Every structure is written in structure tokens, then in C-alpha cells.
Amino acid sequence: MAKFNQREVEEINAVIAEIAKKAKPKMEIGGRDKTVLNAMLATSKVEKEVLFFKCRREHSDAIISHFVNNEKLTRSKFSSASQSYIFLIPA
């Protein structure tokens, strides 16, 4: 597990709090660039409204892991490591 300094922990917690306001049970969470994800969803014919949250690339894995392990959200099949955006897809 990566070690974060105090400033990084505060940044991570701020993003987690922002995502927690919108997250609901059975949502999918993941990390991916906006344009790439929208193209992948269009190709897969998924017509759901996606919520994006900006974060630092080096923090995205820790944030996604928090929601998968603690909040019991499902990791999306479209997720990729070290991305600048975290997304939520409704169930």
C-alpha cells in the first residue's frame, strides 16, 4: 500500500467525501479518462448517466479501493489503474 503524506491524505479525503455524496449502493466505480470511457460506453451500448470526479492519477487507485472495500460498490469492468478521473455508473 502506498504511503501518503498529510497533504495527500487531505486531498484523498476531500475526493472521497465528494464521491460519497453521490454514491449509492450497487453503483459501479472506476477510473478512466472521460473521452475514452464515453467511447467505450457507446460501443458497449450502455446508455446510463455517468458521474465524473477529478483526482490526481496517483490517488485514483486508493480512492477506488476505499469504495470497493468499505462502501461495497462494484469495480467497473471499464476501470483502469492510475487515471485522472473517477466515475460512477448507476445500477
N, C-alpha and C positions, 0 to 999 in steps of 0.2 A: 504494500500500500504506500502511496506517495505521502510524503510529509509536506505539510503546508505551513507557511508562516502565518502570523496573526492577521495580516492584511488579506492574504489569500483566503483564510477561513471566513473572514467577514464578507468578502466578495461571494464566496460559495454560498454562505448562509442567506445572503440577500437574494440570490437567484433561486435558491430552494424555496424561500418564502414567497417569491413572486409566482413560481410554478404551483406551489401548494394551494394558492388561492383559486386556481383554475382547474386543478386536477380532481378527477372524480374516479371512483372505483371502476375497474375494468377498462380504463383508458390505456392506450399504448404510448410508451415513451421511448424516445431515441434521440440520436444526434445525427444531423445531416445538413448539408447546405440547402438553402431554400429552393434554389432553381433546380438542383438535382432531385430533391425529394418531390417537388411538384411534377417533374417529368416522369419520375418513377411511378407516382400515384396515377397519373394519366395513362401510362402504359398498362398498369395493372387494373385500370378501370375502377379505381377506388374514388368515390365521389363524396368524401367526408371533409368537413371543415377542419383545417389543421391550424393549431396554435403554435407560434414560434416564439422562442425566448433566446435572446442574445447572451452568450457567455464566452469566456476565454477557452481556447482549444484545450489547454492543459487541465482545465477543470471539468470538462464535459463528462468524462468517464466517472468521476467521483459523484457528480450530481445525479447522473442516471442510475448509478449503483445504489445511491441512497433511496431513490423512489422504488426501485425494483425490490430491494431487500427490506426496507422499512415500511413503505406505503403500499406494498403489494401491487404495484402497477406492472403491466406486462411489457417486456422489452420488445420493441417493434422489429419485425423482420427487415425493415428498411434502415435500421440503425447502423451506424458505423462509428469507429473509435476516433477520438480527438477531432471533434467538429466544432465549428463556431456558433452553431445554433442547436438548441434542444427543441424538440417538437412533441406535441401531444396530439394523438388521433383519437377521437371519441369512439366508443364501442358501437 
